Amino acid sequence: MREFSVPQCFITEVIKMSKYPVKTIPVFKDYLWGGNNLKEKWNKKSPYEITAESWELSAHKNGQSTAVNGIYKGKTLSEIIEILGTDAIGTAYNGKDFPLLIKLIDAKNKLSIQVHPDDEYAKKYENMQNTITDNRNVTTNLNLNDSTLTNI
């Protein structure tokens, strides 16, 4: 029997053709100001007693969504995007950081307003490529206590 190896570029192309809805598990954050609504009212499976945030879709260095189905099972969102490139999120994708972080926030008390750095400061001092600026940011505040949506 003759052995042969399949070229990696062929394997990559077969994987790229395998497009399907990728289901992910969220990343949970247990900040001091968190509450219990994500677990009690939204049935999130957080390992923490108090959960402040559920990162529903994230390729952030501090917490990556992980696939739980199909051929990408066990891979992080960043790994999937690296494999699929523009096939994953469209032709406007620049090949760098994933531009979205979708999260649910559960705060026991009111939170202070957050000020995010501009691109120049973030690149120089925070080693960040993508930052939040007014023209790229849409914020929706969901009150987990009464399920009302408010656009800010």
N, C-alpha and C positions, 0 to 999 in steps of 0.2 A: 504494500500500500504506500502510495506516494503522499508525503505531507506537503502542504502548502499553507501560506499565510495570506489572510485577506488584508489588503492595504488599508491603513487607518482612514484614508480619505473616503474610501468606499463605505466603511462603517459609519463615518460621520454623516455622509449623505443619506444613508438608510435611516439613521436616527432623525435627521432633519425632516424626512418625509413622514415621520410618525407624529403628526400633530393631533392633539386631543386636549380637552380641558384638564389642566393640571390642578389637582386639589392640594392645598397646602395646609399645614398646621401653623397656627400663630405663635409668635414669640411673646412671652409674658414678662412684664416688668413690675417689680414689687417696691416701688417708691413709698416712702413714709406716708405720703398724703393719699394713698390709694384706699379703695373701699372693697365691698363684697358684692356689688351689683353684677360685675362681669360673670362671677361664678353663680350667684343665686338667681338672677333674673335673666341672664343671657346664656346660661349653661356652658360657660367656658371652662375648660378642663385645666385651669391653672394649678401648678403645684404649690403656689404660695398661699399663705393664710390671708394676706391682704394683697390685692392685685390692682395696680394703678393703671396699667396700659396693656392692651392686647394688640400687638402689631400684626394686623391681618395680612398685609402684603408688604414684604420688606426684603431688600437686598442690602441693607445697611450693615456696616462692619460690626456694629454692636448687637446684631440680632438678625438672622436670616430665616425667611420662610423656607420650609422644607417640604418637598413633594411627598405625598403619601399614596400615590397611585401610579399605575402604568410603568413605562420603561424608565421614567425619571425618578421613581420612588427612591427616597433617601438622598436625593441631590438637592442642594440649596438653589434658591432662585438665581443667584449669581452664576452657578454652574450651568443651569439650564439656559440662561441667556448667553453665556459664553459658547455653548454648543449651537444654539439656534440663531444667534445674532438678530438681524432685522426680521427674520421670520418669526421671532418671538413677540416683538413689540412694535414693529413697523419700521419704515424706511427713515423716519426722522431720528431714530436712535443713533447716537454718536459713538457707540462702542465703549463708552466710559461708564460712569456710575448710573445705576437704574434711577430714573428721576422721580419715583414716587415712594412714599411711605404712608400706607393707609393704616390708621390705628384707631382703636376705641379707647377712650379715656374715662376712668371712673375715679372721681375725686370726692372724698368725704366732705371737703370744705372748698370754698372758692379759691381759685388759683390766681397768682399774679400774672400780669401780661408778660409774655416772653418777647425779647428783642433778639432778632437773628442778625448775624453779621452780613455785610454786603460781600460780594464775590472776592474783591481784592483782599479784604481783611481775612476772610475765611481761608483763602489759599495760602496767604503768608503766615498766619499764626495758628490756624486750626488744622492745616493739611487737608482741607476739604475742597472738592472739585465743584460740587453743586450745592448751592445755598438757597434759602428761601427768600424770595423777593416779591414785592407786591404784584408785579406783572406776571408771575408764574404761580401764584399761590391762591388756591381757593380753599377756604376753611369752612367746614361745617361742624357746628357744635351740637352734639346729640346729648341731651340730658337723659342719662340712663335711669333716672328715677321715674320720669313720667313720659318718656319716649317722644318728646316733642323735638322737632328739628328747627334750628335757627341758623341762618347764614350770617356770618360776621363780615 
